[in-house]
Every structure is written in C-alpha cells, then in structure tokens.
C-alpha cells in the first residue's frame, strides 16, 4: 500500500504546497481523502483503471477547491464521493453550474453517498466520527488490505480522533498551529496535540499535514518539527507535497 501526499497546505496554496489531499493506493481501489487543489495531481500517480473512492472531511474551501478538476480525469470504473449527512446537496451545488462541470456531466460515472456516523461496509470497512471543528467535520478510519489508515483533519483534540486512530498503521492528522499555540475558537492541532492523539490511540505511525499556510511559511519551518519532535514520535512524517510512503 502506498500513500501519497498530493497537497499538504491548509487554507490556501503557497510555494510550500497545494491545499490538502491524500491518495492511498490499495490492491483493488484508489482512495483519496479530501479534495483540495492537490487532487489535480492524482492522475500523475493512478492508472485510472481502478474504482476511485473520495472521502470528504468537510466543505471548507481548502478541502474541496480541487473538485472543479474532476472533469480532467477519465476514471474507467467511476468515482464514489463520500460525505456527511446533508453533504450531497452542498457537493452538487459546488460541483455544478455556474461554478464548474456538474457531477452528472463528468466523462465517467460519479455518485455522492452520504455516510452516517458509525461503521460501514462499502465494501471495505470505513468508520466515520465527527471531529471538533466548525462546519461539521468528519474523521475517517479505513480498514483495507490488512492495514488501518485514519484521516483526522481538521480538528482540535477530541476523543473521536483517538477512537478512529486506535492501533492504526498510519494516523494522518493536521498541524495547523505552531508548537505551543492554540485556537479554541477555531480548533486546530499543534504538533504536541497531534502526537498526544497518536500516543493515546497507540497508532503505529503519525503523519502531519494541513500546515496553516499563514503559519508555516517555509518548508524549513516544517523540517524543524521533524528535528524537534521525532524523538516523541518515532517514524514521524512531516508531509510535503508529492511525498510517497509505503505502509
């Protein structure tokens, strides 16, 4: 299984990267978490022969801005887009006229599917839980090919993030804030918050992304996190755009 960080910025694109999107390539499916502008690069990595499953955490623009590029793809087995209850209306509004080509006019089948909180077979197992963030944000836990991937962004510290990440082979979560910072009115994580969630969950490995574009202005600032915190989280991944890892 390969994981590629297509976009690692939060809020907006900068020379450090595109807004957030993560590709997980499995034996039978290509999974994508969130559709920031990084998603436009997915066709550089996938064959487009497999079914593609896209999981949207929420509808803030930095997590859906890349949806307008769906028309460039030629997904031979189609696309399923998963979102929270009520999200399909927002999805069809955003991926529709006059903003962009509507889902029903894409050059392949594309379907929006709402998932309630809980555990689902789609056909692999996915668990959805609400996180602590404005705009009704979901975290996901996917069990596939004998591995567990947890995707929890955007969020503050919460029990549901720990639940989703329990014993995960990889926890992908956010690092919107600098060490020691907090934002109680608009919850995000700093590095120690993220490491604390991974430790409580007994996650095997932690990957940080969704670096606040106005906070982490250079890649050197991200690298400093690696140097500062890897001793607390062995194997820590401080993600940059187009980094691919094996799980």
Buried (B, 14 or more C-beta within 10 A) or exposed (E): BEBBBBBBBBBBBBEBBBBBBBBBBBEEBBBBBBBBBBBBBBBEBBEBEBBBBBBBBBBBEBBBBBBBBBBEBEBEBEBBBBBBEEBBEBBEEBBBEEEBBBBEEBEBEBEBEBBEEEEBEBEBEBBBBBBBBEEBBBBBBBBBBEBBBBBBBBBBBBEBBBBBBBEBBBBBBBBBBBEEBEEEEEBBBBBBBBBBBBBBBEBBBBBBBBBBBEBBBEBEBBEBBBEBBBEBBEEBBBBBBBBEBEB
